[in-house]
Amino acid sequence: MDRATELTLIDELQSLKADNSAFLDEAVARNPTAHYTSEEHFRQEQTQVLRAVPVVAAHSSELVGSGAFLRRNLSGLPVLITRDENNQVHAFLNVCRHRGTRLVEEDSGCKHRFSCPYHAWTFANTGELLAAPHFDQGFPELDKAELGLKRLACEERYGFIWLTARAEDGSDLNAFLKELGPDLEALSIGELGIADEHTETRKANWKTLVEGGIESYHFRVAHRTTIGPHFENNLSSYRSFGPHLRSVLPRTSMGKLAPEARSEWRLRDHANLLYTLFPTCQLLVQQDHIVWITMEPLSAGETRLRLVTLAPRARLDEEAHWKRNHAITTMTLDEDFVIGESIQSCASSGANEAMLFGRFEGALDQFNRTVNDYIASA
């Protein structure tokens, strides 16, 4: 984000506060409740959205050095990510090309080749089939070169490793991110490291969990004993970058900024800046760190979440500080997740045929229209 944009966003929110107004879309919107409960709709999302676009699979610091590897699940697919001796990153389906067992069981490690636990077919970390016992005798008409691991589109950029689950598709990350690239570049995510993290599984639709972070209407109610008093009441803004969103959620301190100190204003000091990288990644940018939230949709009603605190590498030894910050973030997000589970438990009750989004909840409508557009255009 350039300096002019930063100041424009602050000015916009200060003006809305002065006018006692919210950031408003043109009309009230709705999204069918069935989109949160239907397994058939979830399968469409999985095929046409979650596996169709580049998604953040790992932070670069998780895959350091020649031979490093990671095991991941991506939209229900088993994935193996590797780094070769030329520092290039590769991604494959973690499936042996012989009889289809999982090739690698370890979550991470360092190996330059992988041997299948079933019949010892051995693959390089660049995907080629190197050896298979009795291959010439048992498979005389086959060519090893055609039996490499199934490759996924993979790119390392902005401190993250991005994958596209559809093995046959390439991915144009620049085109996908639209004009958001400079913002991600400015965050210097590659210079951060993992200070703390945890995973949890929630009985809620993945879209509900995304929605919980992109409006401030609930702050003074759902977070009244935690962060609520520190944020403006129902005041936030958002911008779309293709399918992605940048939301700004101002703290009360923004309204106290002195005009004469304008040259020293910094958005991160007076607002939570939330990037929703479509479809399942969110970056919560705070004063001295970034919370990276990854959602792994498991079904229409269940989602696995990974919450990671990314901090400057030079300060990773400040363990108590980062654990305290991570605990505050976790406590606050859990308040949203518990409500998300409550929404899911009531979604099939028949009380509502659609989720209702007010004019100051426009980011929710924008996000869901993007999901629905991907499905409709397939």
C-alpha positions in Angstrom: 0.0 0.0 0.0 1.4 3.4 -1.0 1.4 6.4 1.3 -1.3 8.2 -0.6 -3.7 5.2 -0.3 -2.9 4.9 3.4 -3.8 8.5 4.1 -6.9 8.3 1.9 -8.2 5.3 3.9 -7.7 7.2 7.2 -9.4 10.3 5.8 -12.3 8.3 4.6 -13.0 6.6 7.9 -12.5 9.9 9.9 -15.0 11.5 7.6 -17.6 8.7 8.1 -17.1 9.0 11.9 -17.6 12.8 11.7 -20.8 12.3 9.8 -22.0 9.6 12.2 -22.3 7.3 9.2 -21.2 3.8 8.2 -19.5 2.7 5.0 -22.6 1.7 3.0 -23.4 -0.4 0.0 -26.3 0.4 -2.2 -28.8 -2.2 -1.0 -29.5 -5.0 1.5 -28.4 -8.4 0.2 -29.1 -12.0 0.8 -27.4 -15.4 0.4 -29.3 -18.6 0.5 -29.0 -20.5 3.8 -28.7 -23.7 1.7 -25.3 -22.5 0.5 -24.1 -23.1 4.1 -25.7 -26.5 4.7 -25.9 -28.3 1.3 -23.2 -30.9 0.7 -24.0 -30.8 -3.0 -23.3 -27.0 -3.0 -20.1 -27.7 -1.0 -18.9 -30.2 -3.6 -19.5 -27.5 -6.2 -17.4 -25.1 -4.2 -14.7 -27.7 -3.8 -14.5 -28.3 -7.5 -15.1 -24.9 -9.0 -13.6 -22.6 -6.3 -11.3 -24.3 -3.8 -9.5 -26.4 -6.3 -9.7 -24.0 -9.2 -7.7 -21.0 -8.0 -4.2 -20.4 -6.4 -4.3 -20.7 -2.7 -1.7 -20.1 0.0 -0.4 -23.5 1.2 2.7 -22.6 3.3 4.9 -19.8 4.4 8.3 -19.8 2.8 10.0 -20.2 6.2 8.4 -23.7 6.5 10.4 -25.0 3.5 14.0 -24.0 4.0 16.9 -25.6 2.3 17.5 -28.2 -0.4 15.5 -31.4 0.2 13.0 -29.7 2.5 9.4 -31.1 2.2 6.0 -30.5 3.6 2.8 -32.6 3.6 -0.5 -30.7 3.2 -4.2 -31.3 2.6 -5.7 -29.0 0.0 -9.4 -29.1 -0.6 -9.5 -32.8 0.2 -6.4 -33.6 -1.8 -3.2 -35.0 -0.3 -0.3 -32.7 -1.3 3.5 -33.0 -1.1 5.6 -29.7 -1.4 9.3 -29.9 -2.0 12.4 -27.7 -2.5 15.1 -29.0 -4.8 18.8 -28.4 -4.9 18.3 -25.3 -7.1 16.0 -23.7 -4.5 12.9 -24.3 -6.7 9.6 -25.3 -5.1 7.5 -28.1 -6.5 4.1 -29.5 -5.6 2.6 -32.9 -6.3 -0.3 -35.1 -5.3 1.1 -37.2 -2.5 0.1 -40.4 -4.2 2.3 -43.2 -5.6 1.7 -43.7 -9.3 1.7 -47.5 -8.9 -1.2 -48.6 -6.7 -2.1 -45.2 -5.3 -1.1 -45.3 -1.6 0.1 -42.2 0.2 3.7 -41.7 -0.6 4.9 -39.6 2.3 3.5 -39.9 5.9 5.7 -37.4 7.7 4.4 -33.9 8.1 7.8 -32.3 7.2 11.4 -33.1 6.9 14.4 -33.2 4.6 14.6 -35.9 1.8 15.8 -35.8 -1.8 13.9 -38.9 -2.8 10.8 -40.6 -1.5 10.2 -44.4 -1.4 6.7 -45.8 -1.4 5.9 -47.9 1.7 4.1 -50.4 -0.4 6.4 -51.6 -3.2 9.3 -49.2 -2.9 8.7 -47.2 -6.0 11.1 -44.3 -5.5 10.6 -40.7 -6.7 12.9 -37.7 -6.8 11.9 -34.5 -5.0 11.4 -33.0 -8.5 8.8 -35.7 -9.2 10.5 -38.2 -11.5 10.2 -41.9 -11.0 13.8 -43.0 -10.3 13.4 -46.7 -9.6 10.9 -49.5 -9.1 11.8 -53.1 -8.1 11.5 -55.5 -11.1 10.1 -52.7 -13.3 11.4 -54.0 -16.6 10.1 -57.5 -15.9 6.7 -56.5 -14.6 5.9 -53.4 -16.7 7.9 -53.9 -20.0 5.6 -51.7 -22.1 5.7 -48.7 -19.7 8.1 -45.7 -19.6 9.3 -44.5 -16.2 9.2 -40.9 -17.6 5.5 -41.1 -17.9 5.0 -42.2 -14.3 6.3 -39.2 -12.4 4.3 -37.8 -9.5 1.2 -35.8 -10.5 2.3 -32.2 -10.6 0.3 -29.2 -9.3 0.8 -25.6 -10.4 3.1 -24.0 -7.8 4.6 -20.6 -7.3 6.6 -18.9 -4.5 5.7 -15.3 -4.1 5.3 -12.6 -1.4 6.7 -14.9 1.3 4.1 -17.7 0.6 3.9 -20.9 -1.5 0.8 -20.8 -3.7 -0.7 -24.0 -5.2 -3.5 -24.6 -7.6 -5.0 -28.0 -6.9 -6.1 -28.8 -10.4 -3.1 -30.6 -11.7 -3.9 -29.9 -15.3 -4.2 -26.2 -14.9 -1.5 -23.6 -14.8 -2.0 -20.4 -12.7 -1.3 -16.8 -13.5 -0.8 -15.4 -10.0 -0.4 -11.8 -11.2 -3.8 -12.0 -13.0 -5.4 -13.7 -10.0 -4.2 -11.1 -7.4 -5.2 -8.2 -9.6 -3.8 -4.9 -8.1 -3.2 -6.4 -4.7 0.5 -7.4 -5.4 2.0 -4.1 -4.2 0.1 -4.3 -0.9 1.5 -7.8 -0.3 5.0 -6.7 -1.4 4.8 -3.9 1.1 4.0 -6.3 4.0 7.4 -8.0 3.6 5.9 -11.3 4.6 9.0 -13.1 3.4 11.0 -11.4 6.2 8.7 -12.7 8.9 8.9 -16.0 10.7 6.4 -18.2 12.6 6.3 -17.0 16.3 3.4 -19.2 17.4 0.6 -21.2 15.9 -2.2 -23.7 16.5 -4.9 -25.6 14.6 -8.5 -26.2 15.6 -11.6 -27.7 13.9 -15.0 -25.9 14.1 -18.4 -27.2 13.2 -19.2 -24.3 10.9 -19.3 -23.6 7.2 -16.0 -22.0 6.0 -17.8 -19.0 4.5 -19.4 -18.2 7.9 -15.9 -18.1 9.4 -14.7 -15.8 6.7 -17.7 -13.5 7.1 -17.0 -13.1 10.8 -13.9 -11.0 10.2 -15.0 -8.7 7.4 -17.6 -6.6 9.3 -17.5 -4.5 12.5 -21.3 -4.5 13.1 -20.8 -7.2 15.8 -17.7 -5.8 17.6 -19.4 -3.9 20.4 -21.7 -6.9 21.1 -19.8 -10.1 20.5 -16.5 -8.7 21.7 -17.8 -6.3 24.3 -15.5 -7.7 27.1 -12.4 -8.1 24.9 -11.6 -5.9 21.9 -14.9 -4.3 21.4 -14.3 -1.1 23.5 -11.1 -0.4 21.5 -12.8 -0.3 18.1 -15.3 2.1 16.6 -18.9 1.1 16.7 -20.0 -0.4 13.3 -17.4 1.5 11.3 -15.2 -0.2 8.7 -14.5 0.0 5.0 -13.5 -2.4 2.3 -12.2 -2.5 -1.2 -12.3 -5.3 -3.8 -9.3 -6.5 -5.8 -10.9 -8.9 -8.2 -12.1 -11.8 -5.8 -10.0 -10.5 -2.9 -10.9 -7.9 -0.2 -9.0 -5.4 1.9 -11.0 -4.4 5.0 -10.1 -1.6 7.4 -11.4 -1.8 10.9 -10.5 1.4 12.8 -9.7 1.6 16.5 -11.0 4.4 18.6 -7.5 6.0 18.5 -8.0 6.9 14.8 -10.5 9.5 15.8 -7.9 11.1 18.1 -5.2 11.6 15.5 -3.8 15.2 15.5 -4.0 16.8 12.0 -0.6 18.5 12.6 1.0 15.1 13.0 -0.4 13.9 9.6 3.1 13.0 8.3 3.4 10.5 11.2 0.0 8.8 10.8 0.3 5.0 10.2 -2.8 2.9 9.4 -1.5 -0.2 11.2 -1.2 1.8 14.5 -4.9 2.8 14.5 -6.7 0.0 12.7 -6.8 -3.7 12.0 -6.1 -4.2 8.3 -7.6 -7.5 7.0 -6.7 -9.0 3.6 -9.1 -11.8 2.5 -7.1 -13.6 -0.1 -9.8 -15.5 -1.9 -11.0 -18.1 -1.0 -9.6 -19.4 2.3 -6.7 -17.2 3.5 -6.9 -14.1 5.6 -4.0 -11.8 6.8 -4.8 -9.8 9.9 -2.2 -7.0 9.9 -1.5 -5.5 13.3 1.0 -3.0 14.6 4.1 -5.3 14.8 3.0 -8.6 13.4 0.6 -10.4 11.1 -1.9 -13.1 12.0 -2.2 -15.6 9.1 -5.5 -17.5 9.1 -6.0 -20.5 6.8 -9.3 -22.3 6.5 -9.5 -25.9 5.2 -13.1 -26.6 4.4 -13.9 -30.3 5.3 -17.6 -30.4 4.6 -20.6 -28.0 4.4 -20.6 -27.9 8.2 -17.0 -28.4 9.3 -13.8 -26.4 8.9 -10.2 -26.9 10.1 -8.4 -23.6 10.9 -4.7 -22.9 11.2 -3.9 -19.7 13.1 -0.3 -18.5 12.8 1.4 -15.4 14.3 4.0 -14.1 11.8 6.6 -11.8 13.4 9.9 -10.1 12.4 12.6 -12.7 12.3 14.9 -10.5 14.4 12.3 -10.5 17.2 11.3 -14.2 17.2 13.3 -14.7 20.5 10.7 -12.5 22.3 8.6 -15.6 22.9 6.6 -14.3 25.8 5.5 -11.3 23.8 4.3 -13.3 20.8 2.6 -15.9 22.9 0.7 -13.2 24.7 -0.4 -11.6 21.4 -1.3 -15.0 19.9 -3.4 -15.8 23.0 -5.3 -12.5 22.6 -5.9 -13.1 18.9 -7.1 -16.7 19.6 -9.5 -15.5 22.4 -11.0 -12.9 20.1 -11.4 -15.2 17.1 -12.8 -17.9 19.2 -15.6 -15.6 20.1 -16.4 -15.4 16.4 -16.0 -19.1 15.9 -18.4 -20.0 18.7 -21.0 -17.8 17.1 -20.2 -19.4 13.7 -21.0 -22.8 15.2 -24.2 -21.5 16.6 -25.2 -20.2 13.2 -24.4 -23.5 11.7 -26.5 -25.4 14.3 -29.5 -23.2 13.5 -29.1 -23.0 9.7 -31.3 -25.9 8.9 -34.1 -24.9 11.4 -36.2 -23.2 8.7 -36.2 -19.9 10.5 -34.3 -18.2 7.6 -34.3 -19.0 3.9 -31.3 -16.7 3.4 -28.6 -14.9 5.4 -29.3 -11.2 5.6 -26.6 -8.7 4.9 -27.2 -5.0 5.8 -25.8 -2.1 3.8 -22.9 -1.8 6.2 -22.1 -5.6 5.7 -21.3 -5.2 2.0 -18.1 -7.1 2.1 -20.0 -10.2 3.0 -22.2 -9.9 0.0 -19.2 -9.2 -2.2 -17.4 -12.3 -0.9 -20.4 -14.6 -1.4 -21.2 -13.2 -4.9 -17.6 -14.1 -5.9 -18.1 -17.7 -4.7 -21.4 -18.0 -6.5 -19.9 -16.4 -9.7 -17.1 -19.0 -9.8 -19.7 -21.8 -9.5 -22.0 -20.2 -12.1 -19.2 -19.7 -14.6 -17.9 -23.2 -14.5 
